[in-house]
Amino acid sequence: MNLQIRWKDCDRSKAVEAGVEDILSSLGKYNFINENVKVEIVHYDKRNIFKTRINVLVKGKNILRAEATANTIYGATNLALDKLEDQLRRAKTKMRRGK
């Protein structure tokens, strides 16, 4: 899986990168995901919050996007990954039903 992480207004963290890679590698069971995954982590100083956006290309025509906001970088990233997995489960069900 080709993972691209963009850091905006915050320092790069090897621990966060490793966590994202581990979780995304476990999503390999969804064989309809294209190889390119883009993650963007943004820190908003004024509100002191982090926002994580994850974009995944799905074979066919769709782009799945999960976005989450939290007080910590780990919280925002974990929430976004949970949302992404939920979207992937629903997409798999739709594909199975032929919609």
mmCIF file as gemmi writes it, N, C-alpha and C atoms, coordinates in Angstrom:
data_model
loop_
_atom_site.group_PDB
_atom_site.id
_atom_site.type_symbol
_atom_site.label_atom_id
_atom_site.label_alt_id
_atom_site.label_comp_id
_atom_site.label_asym_id
_atom_site.label_entity_id
_atom_site.label_seq_id
_atom_site.pdbx_PDB_ins_code
_atom_site.Cartn_x
_atom_site.Cartn_y
_atom_site.Cartn_z
_atom_site.occupancy
_atom_site.B_iso_or_equiv
_atom_site.pdbx_formal_charge
_atom_site.auth_seq_id
_atom_site.auth_asym_id
_atom_site.pdbx_PDB_model_num
ATOM 1 N N . MET Axp A 1 ? 0.85 -1.171 0 1 0 ? 1 A 1
ATOM 2 C CA . MET Axp A 1 ? 0 0 0 1 0 ? 1 A 1
ATOM 3 C C . MET Axp A 1 ? 0.895 1.232 0 1 0 ? 1 A 1
ATOM 4 N N . ASN Axp A 2 ? 0.595 2.154 -0.881 1 0 ? 2 A 1
ATOM 5 C CA . ASN Axp A 2 ? 1.353 3.393 -1.004 1 0 ? 2 A 1
ATOM 6 C C . ASN Axp A 2 ? 0.686 4.468 -0.14 1 0 ? 2 A 1
ATOM 7 N N . LEU Axp A 3 ? 1.313 4.801 0.974 1 0 ? 3 A 1
ATOM 8 C CA . LEU Axp A 3 ? 0.745 5.734 1.939 1 0 ? 3 A 1
ATOM 9 C C . LEU Axp A 3 ? 1.466 7.067 1.849 1 0 ? 3 A 1
ATOM 10 N N . GLN Axp A 4 ? 0.699 8.147 1.684 1 0 ? 4 A 1
ATOM 11 C CA . GLN Axp A 4 ? 1.244 9.503 1.666 1 0 ? 4 A 1
ATOM 12 C C . GLN Axp A 4 ? 0.627 10.268 2.826 1 0 ? 4 A 1
ATOM 13 N N . ILE Axp A 5 ? 1.479 10.753 3.733 1 0 ? 5 A 1
ATOM 14 C CA . ILE Axp A 5 ? 0.997 11.52 4.878 1 0 ? 5 A 1
ATOM 15 C C . ILE Axp A 5 ? 1.487 12.952 4.733 1 0 ? 5 A 1
ATOM 16 N N . ARG Axp A 6 ? 0.559 13.888 4.789 1 0 ? 6 A 1
ATOM 17 C CA . ARG Axp A 6 ? 0.883 15.316 4.698 1 0 ? 6 A 1
ATOM 18 C C . ARG Axp A 6 ? 0.667 15.935 6.078 1 0 ? 6 A 1
ATOM 19 N N . TRP Axp A 7 ? 1.669 16.63 6.573 1 0 ? 7 A 1
ATOM 20 C CA . TRP Axp A 7 ? 1.609 17.282 7.882 1 0 ? 7 A 1
ATOM 21 C C . TRP Axp A 7 ? 1.487 18.771 7.647 1 0 ? 7 A 1
ATOM 22 N N . LYS Axp A 8 ? 0.498 19.412 8.255 1 0 ? 8 A 1
ATOM 23 C CA . LYS Axp A 8 ? 0.314 20.844 8.081 1 0 ? 8 A 1
ATOM 24 C C . LYS Axp A 8 ? 0.225 21.503 9.459 1 0 ? 8 A 1
ATOM 25 N N . ASP Axp A 9 ? 1.121 22.418 9.717 1 0 ? 9 A 1
ATOM 26 C CA . ASP Axp A 9 ? 1.187 23.185 10.966 1 0 ? 9 A 1
ATOM 27 C C . ASP Axp A 9 ? 1.385 22.318 12.197 1 0 ? 9 A 1
ATOM 28 N N . CYS Axp A 10 ? 2.026 21.171 12.033 1 0 ? 10 A 1
ATOM 29 C CA . CYS Axp A 10 ? 2.375 20.323 13.181 1 0 ? 10 A 1
ATOM 30 C C . CYS Axp A 10 ? 3.622 19.528 12.826 1 0 ? 10 A 1
ATOM 31 N N . ASP Axp A 11 ? 4.29 19.043 13.849 1 0 ? 11 A 1
ATOM 32 C CA . ASP Axp A 11 ? 5.527 18.285 13.66 1 0 ? 11 A 1
ATOM 33 C C . ASP Axp A 11 ? 5.229 16.853 13.256 1 0 ? 11 A 1
ATOM 34 N N . ARG Axp A 12 ? 6.113 16.338 12.42 1 0 ? 12 A 1
ATOM 35 C CA . ARG Axp A 12 ? 5.994 14.955 11.96 1 0 ? 12 A 1
ATOM 36 C C . ARG Axp A 12 ? 6.222 14.002 13.133 1 0 ? 12 A 1
ATOM 37 N N . SER Axp A 13 ? 5.412 12.957 13.222 1 0 ? 13 A 1
ATOM 38 C CA . SER Axp A 13 ? 5.518 12.001 14.317 1 0 ? 13 A 1
ATOM 39 C C . SER Axp A 13 ? 5.657 10.586 13.755 1 0 ? 13 A 1
ATOM 40 N N . LYS Axp A 14 ? 6.756 9.953 14.076 1 0 ? 14 A 1
ATOM 41 C CA . LYS Axp A 14 ? 6.983 8.574 13.62 1 0 ? 14 A 1
ATOM 42 C C . LYS Axp A 14 ? 5.979 7.612 14.245 1 0 ? 14 A 1
ATOM 43 N N . ALA Axp A 15 ? 5.579 7.884 15.483 1 0 ? 15 A 1
ATOM 44 C CA . ALA Axp A 15 ? 4.614 7.009 16.167 1 0 ? 15 A 1
ATOM 45 C C . ALA Axp A 15 ? 3.258 7.044 15.462 1 0 ? 15 A 1
ATOM 46 N N . VAL Axp A 16 ? 2.815 8.233 15.069 1 0 ? 16 A 1
ATOM 47 C CA . VAL Axp A 16 ? 1.537 8.353 14.361 1 0 ? 16 A 1
ATOM 48 C C . VAL Axp A 16 ? 1.632 7.679 12.998 1 0 ? 16 A 1
ATOM 49 N N . GLU Axp A 17 ? 2.73 7.895 12.301 1 0 ? 17 A 1
ATOM 50 C CA . GLU Axp A 17 ? 2.912 7.257 10.996 1 0 ? 17 A 1
ATOM 51 C C . GLU Axp A 17 ? 2.866 5.735 11.115 1 0 ? 17 A 1
ATOM 52 N N . ALA Axp A 18 ? 3.556 5.198 12.104 1 0 ? 18 A 1
ATOM 53 C CA . ALA Axp A 18 ? 3.564 3.742 12.301 1 0 ? 18 A 1
ATOM 54 C C . ALA Axp A 18 ? 2.17 3.226 12.644 1 0 ? 18 A 1
ATOM 55 N N . GLY Axp A 19 ? 1.434 3.951 13.487 1 0 ? 19 A 1
ATOM 56 C CA . GLY Axp A 19 ? 0.075 3.548 13.836 1 0 ? 19 A 1
ATOM 57 C C . GLY Axp A 19 ? -0.859 3.552 12.641 1 0 ? 19 A 1
ATOM 58 N N . VAL Axp A 20 ? -0.759 4.588 11.828 1 0 ? 20 A 1
ATOM 59 C CA . VAL Axp A 20 ? -1.604 4.676 10.627 1 0 ? 20 A 1
ATOM 60 C C . VAL Axp A 20 ? -1.264 3.545 9.667 1 0 ? 20 A 1
ATOM 61 N N . GLU Axp A 21 ? 0.018 3.278 9.476 1 0 ? 21 A 1
ATOM 62 C CA . GLU Axp A 21 ? 0.423 2.197 8.579 1 0 ? 21 A 1
ATOM 63 C C . GLU Axp A 21 ? -0.078 0.842 9.071 1 0 ? 21 A 1
ATOM 64 N N . ASP Axp A 22 ? 0.017 0.602 10.368 1 0 ? 22 A 1
ATOM 65 C CA . ASP Axp A 22 ? -0.453 -0.667 10.922 1 0 ? 22 A 1
ATOM 66 C C . ASP Axp A 22 ? -1.949 -0.851 10.705 1 0 ? 22 A 1
ATOM 67 N N . ILE Axp A 23 ? -2.715 0.175 11.01 1 0 ? 23 A 1
ATOM 68 C CA . ILE Axp A 23 ? -4.172 0.067 10.878 1 0 ? 23 A 1
ATOM 69 C C . ILE Axp A 23 ? -4.567 -0.06 9.413 1 0 ? 23 A 1
ATOM 70 N N . LEU Axp A 24 ? -3.942 0.733 8.536 1 0 ? 24 A 1
ATOM 71 C CA . LEU Axp A 24 ? -4.285 0.655 7.119 1 0 ? 24 A 1
ATOM 72 C C . LEU Axp A 24 ? -3.866 -0.68 6.516 1 0 ? 24 A 1
ATOM 73 N N . SER Axp A 25 ? -2.796 -1.267 7.008 1 0 ? 25 A 1
ATOM 74 C CA . SER Axp A 25 ? -2.402 -2.582 6.485 1 0 ? 25 A 1
ATOM 75 C C . SER Axp A 25 ? -3.418 -3.651 6.881 1 0 ? 25 A 1
ATOM 76 N N . SER Axp A 26 ? -4.075 -3.463 8.022 1 0 ? 26 A 1
ATOM 77 C CA . SER Axp A 26 ? -5.109 -4.42 8.426 1 0 ? 26 A 1
ATOM 78 C C . SER Axp A 26 ? -6.365 -4.273 7.568 1 0 ? 26 A 1
ATOM 79 N N . LEU Axp A 27 ? -6.497 -3.143 6.88 1 0 ? 27 A 1
ATOM 80 C CA . LEU Axp A 27 ? -7.639 -2.947 5.994 1 0 ? 27 A 1
ATOM 81 C C . LEU Axp A 27 ? -7.416 -3.596 4.635 1 0 ? 27 A 1
ATOM 82 N N . GLY Axp A 28 ? -6.333 -4.332 4.495 1 0 ? 28 A 1
ATOM 83 C CA . GLY Axp A 28 ? -6.042 -5.039 3.255 1 0 ? 28 A 1
ATOM 84 C C . GLY Axp A 28 ? -7.06 -6.116 2.923 1 0 ? 28 A 1
ATOM 85 N N . LYS Axp A 29 ? -7.882 -6.489 3.903 1 0 ? 29 A 1
ATOM 86 C CA . LYS Axp A 29 ? -8.928 -7.482 3.657 1 0 ? 29 A 1
ATOM 87 C C . LYS Axp A 29 ? -9.98 -6.959 2.685 1 0 ? 29 A 1
ATOM 88 N N . TYR Axp A 30 ? -10.026 -5.643 2.538 1 0 ? 30 A 1
ATOM 89 C CA . TYR Axp A 30 ? -10.92 -5.041 1.545 1 0 ? 30 A 1
ATOM 90 C C . TYR Axp A 30 ? -10.129 -4.948 0.246 1 0 ? 30 A 1
ATOM 91 N N . ASN Axp A 31 ? -10.265 -5.953 -0.594 1 0 ? 31 A 1
ATOM 92 C CA . ASN Axp A 31 ? -9.43 -6.062 -1.782 1 0 ? 31 A 1
ATOM 93 C C . ASN Axp A 31 ? -9.815 -5.1 -2.9 1 0 ? 31 A 1
ATOM 94 N N . PHE Axp A 32 ? -10.786 -4.252 -2.695 1 0 ? 32 A 1
ATOM 95 C CA . PHE Axp A 32 ? -11.182 -3.301 -3.73 1 0 ? 32 A 1
ATOM 96 C C . PHE Axp A 32 ? -10.56 -1.925 -3.52 1 0 ? 32 A 1
ATOM 97 N N . ILE Axp A 33 ? -9.638 -1.799 -2.575 1 0 ? 33 A 1
ATOM 98 C CA . ILE Axp A 33 ? -8.941 -0.536 -2.334 1 0 ? 33 A 1
ATOM 99 C C . ILE Axp A 33 ? -7.763 -0.434 -3.288 1 0 ? 33 A 1
ATOM 100 N N . ASN Axp A 34 ? -7.621 0.731 -3.954 1 0 ? 34 A 1
ATOM 101 C CA . ASN Axp A 34 ? -6.437 0.977 -4.766 1 0 ? 34 A 1
ATOM 102 C C . ASN Axp A 34 ? -5.238 1.19 -3.856 1 0 ? 34 A 1
ATOM 103 N N . GLU Axp A 35 ? -4.066 1.141 -4.407 1 0 ? 35 A 1
ATOM 104 C CA . GLU Axp A 35 ? -2.841 1.202 -3.619 1 0 ? 35 A 1
ATOM 105 C C . GLU Axp A 35 ? -2.572 2.562 -2.984 1 0 ? 35 A 1
ATOM 106 N N . ASN Axp A 36 ? -3.068 3.647 -3.552 1 0 ? 36 A 1
ATOM 107 C CA . ASN Axp A 36 ? -2.751 4.98 -3.058 1 0 ? 36 A 1
ATOM 108 C C . ASN Axp A 36 ? -3.718 5.413 -1.96 1 0 ? 36 A 1
ATOM 109 N N . VAL Axp A 37 ? -3.151 5.751 -0.809 1 0 ? 37 A 1
ATOM 110 C CA . VAL Axp A 37 ? -3.932 6.262 0.318 1 0 ? 37 A 1
ATOM 111 C C . VAL Axp A 37 ? -3.293 7.574 0.745 1 0 ? 37 A 1
ATOM 112 N N . LYS Axp A 38 ? -4.108 8.622 0.853 1 0 ? 38 A 1
ATOM 113 C CA . LYS Axp A 38 ? -3.6 9.929 1.255 1 0 ? 38 A 1
ATOM 114 C C . LYS Axp A 38 ? -4.17 10.302 2.617 1 0 ? 38 A 1
ATOM 115 N N . VAL Axp A 39 ? -3.281 10.715 3.511 1 0 ? 39 A 1
ATOM 116 C CA . VAL Axp A 39 ? -3.666 11.136 4.849 1 0 ? 39 A 1
ATOM 117 C C . VAL Axp A 39 ? -3.155 12.56 5.044 1 0 ? 39 A 1
ATOM 118 N N . GLU Axp A 40 ? -4.004 13.422 5.572 1 0 ? 40 A 1
ATOM 119 C CA . GLU Axp A 40 ? -3.607 14.793 5.865 1 0 ? 40 A 1
ATOM 120 C C . GLU Axp A 40 ? -3.908 15.071 7.329 1 0 ? 40 A 1
ATOM 121 N N . ILE Axp A 41 ? -2.905 15.54 8.053 1 0 ? 41 A 1
ATOM 122 C CA . ILE Axp A 41 ? -3.055 15.863 9.475 1 0 ? 41 A 1
ATOM 123 C C . ILE Axp A 41 ? -2.772 17.348 9.635 1 0 ? 41 A 1
ATOM 124 N N . VAL Axp A 42 ? -3.753 18.067 10.174 1 0 ? 42 A 1
ATOM 125 C CA . VAL Axp A 42 ? -3.669 19.526 10.294 1 0 ? 42 A 1
ATOM 126 C C . VAL Axp A 42 ? -3.85 19.911 11.756 1 0 ? 42 A 1
ATOM 127 N N . HIS Axp A 43 ? -3.067 20.891 12.206 1 0 ? 43 A 1
ATOM 128 C CA . HIS Axp A 43 ? -3.229 21.427 13.554 1 0 ? 43 A 1
ATOM 129 C C . HIS Axp A 43 ? -3.707 22.872 13.438 1 0 ? 43 A 1
ATOM 130 N N . TYR Axp A 44 ? -4.799 23.18 14.125 1 0 ? 44 A 1
ATOM 131 C CA . TYR Axp A 44 ? -5.332 24.538 14.156 1 0 ? 44 A 1
ATOM 132 C C . TYR Axp A 44 ? -4.94 25.168 15.49 1 0 ? 44 A 1
ATOM 133 N N . ASP Axp A 45 ? -4.003 26.125 15.449 1 0 ? 45 A 1
ATOM 134 C CA . ASP Axp A 45 ? -3.473 26.734 16.676 1 0 ? 45 A 1
ATOM 135 C C . ASP Axp A 45 ? -4.523 27.501 17.46 1 0 ? 45 A 1
ATOM 136 N N . LYS Axp A 46 ? -5.338 28.259 16.789 1 0 ? 46 A 1
ATOM 137 C CA . LYS Axp A 46 ? -6.296 29.122 17.489 1 0 ? 46 A 1
ATOM 138 C C . LYS Axp A 46 ? -7.269 28.321 18.34 1 0 ? 46 A 1
ATOM 139 N N . ARG Axp A 47 ? -7.698 27.192 17.834 1 0 ? 47 A 1
ATOM 140 C CA . ARG Axp A 47 ? -8.658 26.368 18.578 1 0 ? 47 A 1
ATOM 141 C C . ARG Axp A 47 ? -7.98 25.21 19.295 1 0 ? 47 A 1
ATOM 142 N N . ASN Axp A 48 ? -6.688 25.023 19.03 1 0 ? 48 A 1
ATOM 143 C CA . ASN Axp A 48 ? -5.898 23.943 19.609 1 0 ? 48 A 1
ATOM 144 C C . ASN Axp A 48 ? -6.536 22.577 19.376 1 0 ? 48 A 1
ATOM 145 N N . ILE Axp A 49 ? -6.863 22.307 18.112 1 0 ? 49 A 1
ATOM 146 C CA . ILE Axp A 49 ? -7.424 21.012 17.729 1 0 ? 49 A 1
ATOM 147 C C . ILE Axp A 49 ? -6.66 20.442 16.541 1 0 ? 49 A 1
ATOM 148 N N . PHE Axp A 50 ? -6.804 19.15 16.351 1 0 ? 50 A 1
ATOM 149 C CA . PHE Axp A 50 ? -6.213 18.453 15.213 1 0 ? 50 A 1
ATOM 150 C C . PHE Axp A 50 ? -7.338 17.912 14.339 1 0 ? 50 A 1
ATOM 151 N N . LYS Axp A 51 ? -7.1 17.942 13.032 1 0 ? 51 A 1
ATOM 152 C CA . LYS Axp A 51 ? -8.057 17.375 12.087 1 0 ? 51 A 1
ATOM 153 C C . LYS Axp A 51 ? -7.299 16.4 11.196 1 0 ? 51 A 1
ATOM 154 N N . THR Axp A 52 ? -7.859 15.225 11.034 1 0 ? 52 A 1
ATOM 155 C CA . THR Axp A 52 ? -7.261 14.209 10.176 1 0 ? 52 A 1
ATOM 156 C C . THR Axp A 52 ? -8.231 13.885 9.051 1 0 ? 52 A 1
ATOM 157 N N . ARG Axp A 53 ? -7.712 13.905 7.831 1 0 ? 53 A 1
ATOM 158 C CA . ARG Axp A 53 ? -8.502 13.532 6.651 1 0 ? 53 A 1
ATOM 159 C C . ARG Axp A 53 ? -7.808 12.354 5.976 1 0 ? 53 A 1
ATOM 160 N N . ILE Axp A 54 ? -8.606 11.366 5.589 1 0 ? 54 A 1
ATOM 161 C CA . ILE Axp A 54 ? -8.065 10.192 4.895 1 0 ? 54 A 1
ATOM 162 C C . ILE Axp A 54 ? -8.85 10.013 3.602 1 0 ? 54 A 1
ATOM 163 N N . ASN Axp A 55 ? -8.135 9.945 2.494 1 0 ? 55 A 1
ATOM 164 C CA . ASN Axp A 55 ? -8.748 9.711 1.189 1 0 ? 55 A 1
ATOM 165 C C . ASN Axp A 55 ? -8.274 8.373 0.648 1 0 ? 55 A 1
ATOM 166 N N . VAL Axp A 56 ? -9.23 7.529 0.269 1 0 ? 56 A 1
ATOM 167 C CA . VAL Axp A 56 ? -8.928 6.209 -0.274 1 0 ? 56 A 1
ATOM 168 C C . VAL Axp A 56 ? -9.665 6.064 -1.598 1 0 ? 56 A 1
ATOM 169 N N . LEU Axp A 57 ? -8.925 5.668 -2.627 1 0 ? 57 A 1
ATOM 170 C CA . LEU Axp A 57 ? -9.55 5.385 -3.911 1 0 ? 57 A 1
ATOM 171 C C . LEU Axp A 57 ? -10.047 3.948 -3.907 1 0 ? 57 A 1
ATOM 172 N N . VAL Axp A 58 ? -11.292 3.783 -4.3 1 0 ? 58 A 1
ATOM 173 C CA . VAL Axp A 58 ? -11.896 2.455 -4.378 1 0 ? 58 A 1
ATOM 174 C C . VAL Axp A 58 ? -11.971 2.084 -5.842 1 0 ? 58 A 1
ATOM 175 N N . LYS Axp A 59 ? -11.636 0.84 -6.142 1 0 ? 59 A 1
ATOM 176 C CA . LYS Axp A 59 ? -11.669 0.4 -7.536 1 0 ? 59 A 1
ATOM 177 C C . LYS Axp A 59 ? -13.051 0.642 -8.109 1 0 ? 59 A 1
ATOM 178 N N . GLY Axp A 60 ? -13.053 1.202 -9.27 1 0 ? 60 A 1
ATOM 179 C CA . GLY Axp A 60 ? -14.319 1.574 -9.881 1 0 ? 60 A 1
ATOM 180 C C . GLY Axp A 60 ? -14.374 3.068 -10.036 1 0 ? 60 A 1
ATOM 181 N N . LYS Axp A 61 ? -15.237 3.694 -9.242 1 0 ? 61 A 1
ATOM 182 C CA . LYS Axp A 61 ? -15.46 5.116 -9.463 1 0 ? 61 A 1
ATOM 183 C C . LYS Axp A 61 ? -15.45 5.97 -8.208 1 0 ? 61 A 1
ATOM 184 N N . ASN Axp A 62 ? -15.323 5.388 -7.047 1 0 ? 62 A 1
ATOM 185 C CA . ASN Axp A 62 ? -15.531 6.141 -5.82 1 0 ? 62 A 1
ATOM 186 C C . ASN Axp A 62 ? -14.241 6.506 -5.099 1 0 ? 62 A 1
ATOM 187 N N . ILE Axp A 63 ? -14.331 7.608 -4.376 1 0 ? 63 A 1
ATOM 188 C CA . ILE Axp A 63 ? -13.302 7.999 -3.424 1 0 ? 63 A 1
ATOM 189 C C . ILE Axp A 63 ? -13.979 8.035 -2.067 1 0 ? 63 A 1
ATOM 190 N N . LEU Axp A 64 ? -13.422 7.307 -1.115 1 0 ? 64 A 1
ATOM 191 C CA . LEU Axp A 64 ? -13.944 7.349 0.236 1 0 ? 64 A 1
ATOM 192 C C . LEU Axp A 64 ? -13.106 8.338 1.028 1 0 ? 64 A 1
ATOM 193 N N . ARG Axp A 65 ? -13.794 9.188 1.789 1 0 ? 65 A 1
ATOM 194 C CA . ARG Axp A 65 ? -13.102 10.191 2.582 1 0 ? 65 A 1
ATOM 195 C C . ARG Axp A 65 ? -13.626 10.157 4.002 1 0 ? 65 A 1
ATOM 196 N N . ALA Axp A 66 ? -12.7 10.057 4.933 1 0 ? 66 A 1
ATOM 197 C CA . ALA Axp A 66 ? -13.054 10.09 6.347 1 0 ? 66 A 1
ATOM 198 C C . ALA Axp A 66 ? -12.342 11.285 6.97 1 0 ? 66 A 1
ATOM 199 N N . GLU Axp A 67 ? -13.067 12.01 7.803 1 0 ? 67 A 1
ATOM 200 C CA . GLU Axp A 67 ? -12.521 13.204 8.433 1 0 ? 67 A 1
ATOM 201 C C . GLU Axp A 67 ? -12.952 13.237 9.89 1 0 ? 67 A 1
ATOM 202 N N . ALA Axp A 68 ? -12.021 13.583 10.776 1 0 ? 68 A 1
ATOM 203 C CA . ALA Axp A 68 ? -12.339 13.648 12.205 1 0 ? 68 A 1
ATOM 204 C C . ALA Axp A 68 ? -11.522 14.75 12.86 1 0 ? 68 A 1
ATOM 205 N N . THR Axp A 69 ? -12.088 15.317 13.925 1 0 ? 69 A 1
ATOM 206 C CA . THR Axp A 69 ? -11.459 16.385 14.687 1 0 ? 69 A 1
ATOM 207 C C . THR Axp A 69 ? -11.424 15.983 16.15 1 0 ? 69 A 1
ATOM 208 N N . ALA Axp A 70 ? -10.291 16.265 16.813 1 0 ? 70 A 1
ATOM 209 C CA . ALA Axp A 70 ? -10.153 15.955 18.241 1 0 ? 70 A 1
ATOM 210 C C . ALA Axp A 70 ? -9.082 16.863 18.847 1 0 ? 70 A 1
ATOM 211 N N . ASN Axp A 71 ? -8.959 16.79 20.164 1 0 ? 71 A 1
ATOM 212 C CA . ASN Axp A 71 ? -7.975 17.606 20.871 1 0 ? 71 A 1
ATOM 213 C C . ASN Axp A 71 ? -6.557 17.081 20.724 1 0 ? 71 A 1
ATOM 214 N N . THR Axp A 72 ? -6.409 15.806 20.41 1 0 ? 72 A 1
ATOM 215 C CA . THR Axp A 72 ? -5.079 15.216 20.243 1 0 ? 72 A 1
ATOM 216 C C . THR Axp A 72 ? -4.931 14.648 18.845 1 0 ? 72 A 1
ATOM 217 N N . ILE Axp A 73 ? -3.706 14.543 18.413 1 0 ? 73 A 1
ATOM 218 C CA . ILE Axp A 73 ? -3.435 14.005 17.082 1 0 ? 73 A 1
ATOM 219 C C . ILE Axp A 73 ? -3.829 12.53 17.004 1 0 ? 73 A 1
ATOM 220 N N . TYR Axp A 74 ? -3.624 11.799 18.097 1 0 ? 74 A 1
ATOM 221 C CA . TYR Axp A 74 ? -3.983 10.377 18.124 1 0 ? 74 A 1
ATOM 222 C C . TYR Axp A 74 ? -5.493 10.188 18.097 1 0 ? 74 A 1
ATOM 223 N N . GLY Axp A 75 ? -6.205 11.029 18.826 1 0 ? 75 A 1
ATOM 224 C CA . GLY Axp A 75 ? -7.663 10.934 18.842 1 0 ? 75 A 1
ATOM 225 C C . GLY Axp A 75 ? -8.269 11.204 17.481 1 0 ? 75 A 1
ATOM 226 N N . ALA Axp A 76 ? -7.801 12.25 16.811 1 0 ? 76 A 1
ATOM 227 C CA . ALA Axp A 76 ? -8.322 12.583 15.481 1 0 ? 76 A 1
ATOM 228 C C . ALA Axp A 76 ? -8.007 11.485 14.473 1 0 ? 76 A 1
ATOM 229 N N . THR Axp A 77 ? -6.803 10.945 14.556 1 0 ? 77 A 1
ATOM 230 C CA . THR Axp A 77 ? -6.406 9.905 13.614 1 0 ? 77 A 1
ATOM 231 C C . THR Axp A 77 ? -7.198 8.619 13.837 1 0 ? 77 A 1
ATOM 232 N N . ASN Axp A 78 ? -7.365 8.225 15.085 1 0 ? 78 A 1
ATOM 233 C CA . ASN Axp A 78 ? -8.125 7 15.372 1 0 ? 78 A 1
ATOM 234 C C . ASN Axp A 78 ? -9.59 7.141 14.981 1 0 ? 78 A 1
ATOM 235 N N . LEU Axp A 79 ? -10.195 8.298 15.244 1 0 ? 79 A 1
ATOM 236 C CA . LEU Axp A 79 ? -11.592 8.512 14.838 1 0 ? 79 A 1
ATOM 237 C C . LEU Axp A 79 ? -11.747 8.444 13.321 1 0 ? 79 A 1
ATOM 238 N N . ALA Axp A 80 ? -10.821 9.067 12.597 1 0 ? 80 A 1
ATOM 239 C CA . ALA Axp A 80 ? -10.893 9.041 11.134 1 0 ? 80 A 1
ATOM 240 C C . ALA Axp A 80 ? -10.721 7.628 10.595 1 0 ? 80 A 1
ATOM 241 N N . LEU Axp A 81 ? -9.81 6.864 11.186 1 0 ? 81 A 1
ATOM 242 C CA . LEU Axp A 81 ? -9.615 5.482 10.744 1 0 ? 81 A 1
ATOM 243 C C . LEU Axp A 81 ? -10.837 4.618 11.032 1 0 ? 81 A 1
ATOM 244 N N . ASP Axp A 82 ? -11.491 4.849 12.156 1 0 ? 82 A 1
ATOM 245 C CA . ASP Axp A 82 ? -12.726 4.113 12.472 1 0 ? 82 A 1
ATOM 246 C C . ASP Axp A 82 ? -13.827 4.442 11.462 1 0 ? 82 A 1
ATOM 247 N N . LYS Axp A 83 ? -13.953 5.721 11.125 1 0 ? 83 A 1
ATOM 248 C CA . LYS Axp A 83 ? -14.96 6.131 10.133 1 0 ? 83 A 1
ATOM 249 C C . LYS Axp A 83 ? -14.671 5.513 8.771 1 0 ? 83 A 1
ATOM 250 N N . LEU Axp A 84 ? -13.388 5.478 8.405 1 0 ? 84 A 1
ATOM 251 C CA . LEU Axp A 84 ? -13.009 4.895 7.123 1 0 ? 84 A 1
ATOM 252 C C . LEU Axp A 84 ? -13.359 3.412 7.071 1 0 ? 84 A 1
ATOM 253 N N . GLU Axp A 85 ? -13.071 2.695 8.143 1 0 ? 85 A 1
ATOM 254 C CA . GLU Axp A 85 ? -13.383 1.262 8.158 1 0 ? 85 A 1
ATOM 255 C C . GLU Axp A 85 ? -14.886 1.028 8.048 1 0 ? 85 A 1
ATOM 256 N N . ASP Axp A 86 ? -15.682 1.876 8.68 1 0 ? 86 A 1
ATOM 257 C CA . ASP Axp A 86 ? -17.138 1.76 8.576 1 0 ? 86 A 1
ATOM 258 C C . ASP Axp A 86 ? -17.586 1.984 7.134 1 0 ? 86 A 1
ATOM 259 N N . GLN Axp A 87 ? -17.02 2.978 6.469 1 0 ? 87 A 1
ATOM 260 C CA . GLN Axp A 87 ? -17.37 3.239 5.072 1 0 ? 87 A 1
ATOM 261 C C . GLN Axp A 87 ? -16.961 2.077 4.174 1 0 ? 87 A 1
ATOM 262 N N . LEU Axp A 88 ? -15.796 1.488 4.451 1 0 ? 88 A 1
ATOM 263 C CA . LEU Axp A 88 ? -15.346 0.354 3.649 1 0 ? 88 A 1
ATOM 264 C C . LEU Axp A 88 ? -16.264 -0.851 3.828 1 0 ? 88 A 1
ATOM 265 N N . ARG Axp A 89 ? -16.722 -1.084 5.047 1 0 ? 89 A 1
ATOM 266 C CA . ARG Axp A 89 ? -17.662 -2.186 5.295 1 0 ? 89 A 1
ATOM 267 C C . ARG Axp A 89 ? -18.953 -1.977 4.497 1 0 ? 89 A 1
ATOM 268 N N . ARG Axp A 90 ? -19.459 -0.735 4.518 1 0 ? 90 A 1
ATOM 269 C CA . ARG Axp A 90 ? -20.696 -0.459 3.783 1 0 ? 90 A 1
ATOM 270 C C . ARG Axp A 90 ? -20.485 -0.59 2.282 1 0 ? 90 A 1
ATOM 271 N N . ALA Axp A 91 ? -19.335 -0.149 1.774 1 0 ? 91 A 1
ATOM 272 C CA . ALA Axp A 91 ? -19.047 -0.271 0.344 1 0 ? 91 A 1
ATOM 273 C C . ALA Axp A 91 ? -18.934 -1.74 -0.067 1 0 ? 91 A 1
ATOM 274 N N . LYS Axp A 92 ? -18.343 -2.551 0.79 1 0 ? 92 A 1
ATOM 275 C CA . LYS Axp A 92 ? -18.221 -3.983 0.496 1 0 ? 92 A 1
ATOM 276 C C . LYS Axp A 92 ? -19.591 -4.634 0.423 1 0 ? 92 A 1
ATOM 277 N N . THR Axp A 93 ? -20.493 -4.244 1.332 1 0 ? 93 A 1
ATOM 278 C CA . THR Axp A 93 ? -21.85 -4.781 1.329 1 0 ? 93 A 1
ATOM 279 C C . THR Axp A 93 ? -22.58 -4.388 0.043 1 0 ? 93 A 1
ATOM 280 N N . LYS Axp A 94 ? -22.436 -3.129 -0.377 1 0 ? 94 A 1
ATOM 281 C CA . LYS Axp A 94 ? -23.079 -2.676 -1.613 1 0 ? 94 A 1
ATOM 282 C C . LYS Axp A 94 ? -22.552 -3.428 -2.819 1 0 ? 94 A 1
ATOM 283 N N . MET Axp A 95 ? -21.237 -3.663 -2.845 1 0 ? 95 A 1
ATOM 284 C CA . MET Axp A 95 ? -20.639 -4.389 -3.966 1 0 ? 95 A 1
ATOM 285 C C . MET Axp A 95 ? -21.134 -5.824 -4.003 1 0 ? 95 A 1
ATOM 286 N N . ARG Axp A 96 ? -21.292 -6.414 -2.839 1 0 ? 96 A 1
ATOM 287 C CA . ARG Axp A 96 ? -21.762 -7.79 -2.752 1 0 ? 96 A 1
ATOM 288 C C . ARG Axp A 96 ? -23.19 -7.904 -3.267 1 0 ? 96 A 1
ATOM 289 N N . ARG Axp A 97 ? -24.011 -6.908 -2.965 1 0 ? 97 A 1
ATOM 290 C CA . ARG Axp A 97 ? -25.408 -6.906 -3.4 1 0 ? 97 A 1
ATOM 291 C C . ARG Axp A 97 ? -25.576 -6.512 -4.854 1 0 ? 97 A 1
ATOM 292 N N . GLY Axp A 98 ? -24.506 -5.966 -5.453 1 0 ? 98 A 1
ATOM 293 C CA . GLY Axp A 98 ? -24.559 -5.61 -6.852 1 0 ? 98 A 1
ATOM 294 C C . GLY Axp A 98 ? -25.164 -4.254 -7.146 1 0 ? 98 A 1
ATOM 295 N N . LYS Axp A 99 ? -25.127 -3.361 -6.174 1 0 ? 99 A 1
ATOM 296 C CA . LYS Axp A 99 ? -25.676 -2.016 -6.399 1 0 ? 99 A 1
ATOM 297 C C . LYS Axp A 99 ? -24.646 -1.09 -6.92 1 0 ? 99 A 1
